[in-house]
Amino acid sequence: MHVAADRRAVVLLSGGMDSATCLGLATRRDGCRCHALSFDYGQRHRAELTAAAAVARHLGAAEHRVLRIDLGSLGGSALTDRSLPVPEAPAPGIPITYVPARNTVFLALGLAWAEVLEADCLYAGMNAVDYSGYPDCRPEFVTAFQALADVATRRAAQGRRVEIRAPLMALGKAAIVQAGAGLGIDFALTVSCYQADDAGRACGRCDACRLRREGFAAAGVADPTRYR
Amino acid sequence: MHVAADRRAVVLLSGGMDSATCLGLATRRDGCRCHALSFDYGQRHRAELTAAAAVARHLGAAEHRVLRIDLGSLGGSALTDRSLPVPEAPAPGIPITYVPARNTVFLALGLAWAEVLEADCLYAGMNAVDYSGYPDCRPEFVTAFQALADVATRRAAQGRRVEIRAPLMALGKAAIVQAGAGLGIDFALTVSCYQADDAGRACGRCDACRLRREGFAAAGVADPTRYR
């Protein structure tokens, strides 16, 4: 798993606890020189972009870039359409906070930047254990994206791979908290809440808040989340 | 191949002759209700966006949307970086006009919109015969993207497919000209040139101009391209 210290990686960084842990693994465990990439896509919880910048500084990313992409204008999600309420109780099926094809779009843009940077790896923090039922957080999604990346780029046509790494895929929230704490990550910098206010304070009621709180509790790690 | 007349499709529309023919096939041959999608991604030939709007009107698209996406800021291509000259003579290998992972990004965004619209098909005009050697214009790329789409979305998780259609894949430029002419497409509306001026007039020297001119000549169809 370990790569040489001069290896470059692009790391998708939302500002939440999962992608922060993912960046921590890429830098502190795998020794990559990391270029962190966030997206301003019309999400209602824009505080996560401020959090992402703080996390990138905290973990020594070589660079942090925020790419604007007008995904919200396509609609179809409570995360980008303020007329749709964020659910505050678990419900069966894929929730309305699912943003159509979001991880496909994000990985595609990460792949583009990886190719420009001649990066060897593209890290993303999706996980399939304690997740919200999103189809693009499953192992088969990552496998299919790797197969696409292996034919999609000039780099691939020249026989050099961009390896898609989803190191949190098999971890539950508690294991993610433990991994991050073990790497010395300051989770107080991260924002998970789907409807965080501009100061990054969490609602404590949405799916993302619930999973995060349960993760800290199960891990036996103090929860630094600021609630409003 | 034919779909019912009430089927919705998203069609990627650059404003060039290939995507215009692709839209013509989707509307006039396949009878789809078409939602055309263009990208303002920092390309130097912005005249193609004006052309795309004209083509969408001409072919009766139900809607035409231009999505802004800051792909140019990632760099790495003569199409988005004005400090890199557009080659005016054929050269071996993948040319510098290749935009890293562009078709991956465009198809990802097309897939997102298709999911929101509940469209059954996503059309794109890439072709592998008379092309410029771009890795993301090959059949194996489309096959891999279909496999990704089949696991990436809520729609897919519910067993409904977005079919990726690249009906020009096996056609050379001459065959594309003939197909488009047969559908009554006014190619004068289209702009292919990589360095078209703001009025849409072509340079006549870049790869895209050369392939287009050769296509009209081989098809025996009058070339309506305006050169500057």
Interface residues (C-beta under 8 A of the other chain):
Chain A: R65 L67 R68 I69 D70 L71 S73 L74 G75 G76 I94 Y98 V99 P100 A101 R102 N103 T104 V105 L107 A108 L109 L111 A112 W113 E115 V116 P135 D136 R138 E140 F141 A144 F145 A147 L148 A149 D150 V151 A152 T153 R154 A156 A157
Chain B: R65 L67 R68 I69 D70 L71 S73 L74 G75 G76 I94 Y98 V99 P100 A101 R102 N103 T104 V105 L107 A108 L109 L111 A112 W113 E115 V116 P135 D136 R138 E140 F141 A144 F145 A147 L148 A149 D150 V151 A152 T153 R154 A156 A157
